[in-house]
Amino acid sequence: MHRFAFLVHPLNLKRDVARKYPFVKFLPESWVEAMLWRMSPKVLGKVTGVKSAAGSETEGWLIAVPMTAKMMLENEAKALDLLVEACRMAKDLGAEIVGLGAFTAIVGNGGVDLQKRSPLPVTTGNSYTTWTALEATKLAAELMDIEWRRATAAIVGATGSIGKACAHFLSVGVQLSDGTIFPPVSEVVLVGRNEERLKAVCGELLSNNPQASIRISTEIADGLKSADIVITVTSSMDAVIEPEHLKSGCVVCDVARPRDVSERVHKERSDVLVIDGGIVEIPGNPHWEFSIGLPDKLTLACVAETMLLALEGRLEPFTLGRDIRPERILEIASIASKHGFKLAGLRSFERRLSEEQIRQVRERARQVAARR
């Protein structure tokens, strides 16, 4: 059996630290942050019971790096040192591969700098995250009666690794090994802060499909105003998508952690469908000694990629850096199918979406359209 470790960190300072240390709920945030600056990585618990449909098994550990995204940005050198320490802990525990969660996958050049110092291979999990985000978005679009081939899709954070990879499949399309066709959309809008980098991504996409309709925008409001589909995956510490940015009836897949979509969207826009990106059902009878906020049978796609590589015996840095090769994404999708991992339906703000809830959103969007 090959074993894995997965690195996490607090996304919400008090809420997430309180999961391990309940007393911090009563402390000022400044005290909690000061406490974290003095801490070392901690083993949160073991993950057991992951059994592949092909018969192999794996188990692993969750290891917490005591820094928020803000802290990592403030002191990237310290963050990298702590990540290296966590990888050494993982090796001592018996892990053979390490996955990087949330902002740990961003610092150090998307895992590249960490890999140079880590005693174990590391992966960001972004290949499988990309594929499951596309799967979930396509399913949600179908349920919202959005005609995929005629849709306008906006990618927020289009110059990052996942954003660029999503834009590739949305503009080019692909036929899977089982014959399933993932068609391109009508138009792709690349949204980001750096115009030159957006132009570079646009040029790269057009070289793959010169007939693709692609435009760029450095303004969220402009980029999303006509989008039927939004996939958002920035590395922002704060929400970037607000209620006023979204077209009625659209689907928004929020892949980012911390989240890109404001809680206000959930409260104020009953006519748009916001889904969580990259939630996967695990085969076997998994048990988590420390909960990451999902039922035991479910996990994030970045965690699942790490599990899959352990199950497959692919103890290598599978996904690193700012560029994800499309063939890697299709390969991990095939490996996931082999081992029985699959998309876990649709969830929104960490809660399962029922068919009735989706029907209500669809009906509300129709009512808004009828009044225009």
WOZI-V385563 format. One record per residue. N is the residue number from 1. PSI is psi as a letter, one per 30 degrees, with the letter a starting at -180 (999 if undefined). Layout:
n=N psi=PSI
n=N psi=PSI
//
This chain:
n=1 psi=k
n=2 psi=k
n=3 psi=l
n=4 psi=l
n=5 psi=l
n=6 psi=k
n=7 psi=k
n=8 psi=l
n=9 psi=l
n=10 psi=k
n=11 psi=e
n=12 psi=j
n=13 psi=d
n=14 psi=e
n=15 psi=e
n=16 psi=e
n=17 psi=e
n=18 psi=f
n=19 psi=e
n=20 psi=e
n=21 psi=i
n=22 psi=f
n=23 psi=f
n=24 psi=f
n=25 psi=f
n=26 psi=g
n=27 psi=l
n=28 psi=k
n=29 psi=e
n=30 psi=e
n=31 psi=e
n=32 psi=e
n=33 psi=e
n=34 psi=e
n=35 psi=e
n=36 psi=e
n=37 psi=f
n=38 psi=g
n=39 psi=l
n=40 psi=l
n=41 psi=k
n=42 psi=k
n=43 psi=k
n=44 psi=e
n=45 psi=l
n=46 psi=l
n=47 psi=k
n=48 psi=l
n=49 psi=g
n=50 psi=j
n=51 psi=k
n=52 psi=l
n=53 psi=f
n=54 psi=f
n=55 psi=f
n=56 psi=l
n=57 psi=l
n=58 psi=l
n=59 psi=l
n=60 psi=a
n=61 psi=k
n=62 psi=k
n=63 psi=k
n=64 psi=k
n=65 psi=k
n=66 psi=i
n=67 psi=k
n=68 psi=l
n=69 psi=e
n=70 psi=e
n=71 psi=e
n=72 psi=e
n=73 psi=e
n=74 psi=e
n=75 psi=i
n=76 psi=e
n=77 psi=e
n=78 psi=e
n=79 psi=e
n=80 psi=e
n=81 psi=e
n=82 psi=e
n=83 psi=e
n=84 psi=e
n=85 psi=e
n=86 psi=e
n=87 psi=e
n=88 psi=e
n=89 psi=e
n=90 psi=e
n=91 psi=e
n=92 psi=e
n=93 psi=f
n=94 psi=g
n=95 psi=l
n=96 psi=f
n=97 psi=k
n=98 psi=k
n=99 psi=l
n=100 psi=k
n=101 psi=k
n=102 psi=b
n=103 psi=f
n=104 psi=f
n=105 psi=f
n=106 psi=e
n=107 psi=l
n=108 psi=h
n=109 psi=h
n=110 psi=h
n=111 psi=f
n=112 psi=e
n=113 psi=e
n=114 psi=e
n=115 psi=e
n=116 psi=f
n=117 psi=f
n=118 psi=k
n=119 psi=f
n=120 psi=l
n=121 psi=k
n=122 psi=l
n=123 psi=k
n=124 psi=f
n=125 psi=g
n=126 psi=f
n=127 psi=e
n=128 psi=e
n=129 psi=e
n=130 psi=e
n=131 psi=e
n=132 psi=e
n=133 psi=e
n=134 psi=e
n=135 psi=e
n=136 psi=e
n=137 psi=e
n=138 psi=e
n=139 psi=e
n=140 psi=e
n=141 psi=e
n=142 psi=e
n=143 psi=f
n=144 psi=g
n=145 psi=h
n=146 psi=k
n=147 psi=j
n=148 psi=e
n=149 psi=f
n=150 psi=g
n=151 psi=l
n=152 psi=k
n=153 psi=k
n=154 psi=k
n=155 psi=j
n=156 psi=k
n=157 psi=h
n=158 psi=f
n=159 psi=f
n=160 psi=l
n=161 psi=e
n=162 psi=e
n=163 psi=e
n=164 psi=e
n=165 psi=e
n=166 psi=e
n=167 psi=e
n=168 psi=e
n=169 psi=e
n=170 psi=e
n=171 psi=f
n=172 psi=e
n=173 psi=l
n=174 psi=l
n=175 psi=k
n=176 psi=l
n=177 psi=f
n=178 psi=g
n=179 psi=f
n=180 psi=k
n=181 psi=k
n=182 psi=j
n=183 psi=l
n=184 psi=l
n=185 psi=l
n=186 psi=e
n=187 psi=k
n=188 psi=k
n=189 psi=k
n=190 psi=j
n=191 psi=k
n=192 psi=l
n=193 psi=f
n=194 psi=j
n=195 psi=e
n=196 psi=e
n=197 psi=e
n=198 psi=e
n=199 psi=e
n=200 psi=e
n=201 psi=e
n=202 psi=e
n=203 psi=e
n=204 psi=e
n=205 psi=e
n=206 psi=f
n=207 psi=f
n=208 psi=e
n=209 psi=i
n=210 psi=f
n=211 psi=f
n=212 psi=k
n=213 psi=j
n=214 psi=k
n=215 psi=l
n=216 psi=l
n=217 psi=k
n=218 psi=g
n=219 psi=k
n=220 psi=e
n=221 psi=e
n=222 psi=e
n=223 psi=f
n=224 psi=f
n=225 psi=f
n=226 psi=g
n=227 psi=k
n=228 psi=f
n=229 psi=k
n=230 psi=k
n=231 psi=k
n=232 psi=k
n=233 psi=h
n=234 psi=l
n=235 psi=g
n=236 psi=k
n=237 psi=f
n=238 psi=l
n=239 psi=k
n=240 psi=f
n=241 psi=k
n=242 psi=l
n=243 psi=e
n=244 psi=f
n=245 psi=f
n=246 psi=k
n=247 psi=k
n=248 psi=k
n=249 psi=g
n=250 psi=l
n=251 psi=k
n=252 psi=j
n=253 psi=j
n=254 psi=j
n=255 psi=f
n=256 psi=k
n=257 psi=j
n=258 psi=l
n=259 psi=k
n=260 psi=f
n=261 psi=k
n=262 psi=k
n=263 psi=f
n=264 psi=e
n=265 psi=e
n=266 psi=e
n=267 psi=e
n=268 psi=f
n=269 psi=i
n=270 psi=f
n=271 psi=g
n=272 psi=k
n=273 psi=j
n=274 psi=k
n=275 psi=l
n=276 psi=k
n=277 psi=k
n=278 psi=h
n=279 psi=k
n=280 psi=k
n=281 psi=k
n=282 psi=k
n=283 psi=l
n=284 psi=a
n=285 psi=i
n=286 psi=k
n=287 psi=k
n=288 psi=k
n=289 psi=f
n=290 psi=k
n=291 psi=k
n=292 psi=g
n=293 psi=g
n=294 psi=l
n=295 psi=l
n=296 psi=e
n=297 psi=f
n=298 psi=l
n=299 psi=l
n=300 psi=l
n=301 psi=e
n=302 psi=e
n=303 psi=e
n=304 psi=e
n=305 psi=e
n=306 psi=e
n=307 psi=e
n=308 psi=e
n=309 psi=e
n=310 psi=e
n=311 psi=e
n=312 psi=f
n=313 psi=g
n=314 psi=i
n=315 psi=i
n=316 psi=l
n=317 psi=i
n=318 psi=e
n=319 psi=j
n=320 psi=l
n=321 psi=a
n=322 psi=f
n=323 psi=k
n=324 psi=k
n=325 psi=k
n=326 psi=e
n=327 psi=f
n=328 psi=e
n=329 psi=e
n=330 psi=e
n=331 psi=e
n=332 psi=e
n=333 psi=e
n=334 psi=e
n=335 psi=e
n=336 psi=e
n=337 psi=e
n=338 psi=e
n=339 psi=f
n=340 psi=g
n=341 psi=k
n=342 psi=l
n=343 psi=k
n=344 psi=h
n=345 psi=a
n=346 psi=k
n=347 psi=l
n=348 psi=k
n=349 psi=h
n=350 psi=g
n=351 psi=k
n=352 psi=k
n=353 psi=k
n=354 psi=l
n=355 psi=e
n=356 psi=e
n=357 psi=e
n=358 psi=e
n=359 psi=e
n=360 psi=e
n=361 psi=e
n=362 psi=e
n=363 psi=e
n=364 psi=e
n=365 psi=e
n=366 psi=e
n=367 psi=e
n=368 psi=e
n=369 psi=e
n=370 psi=f
n=371 psi=f
n=372 psi=999
//
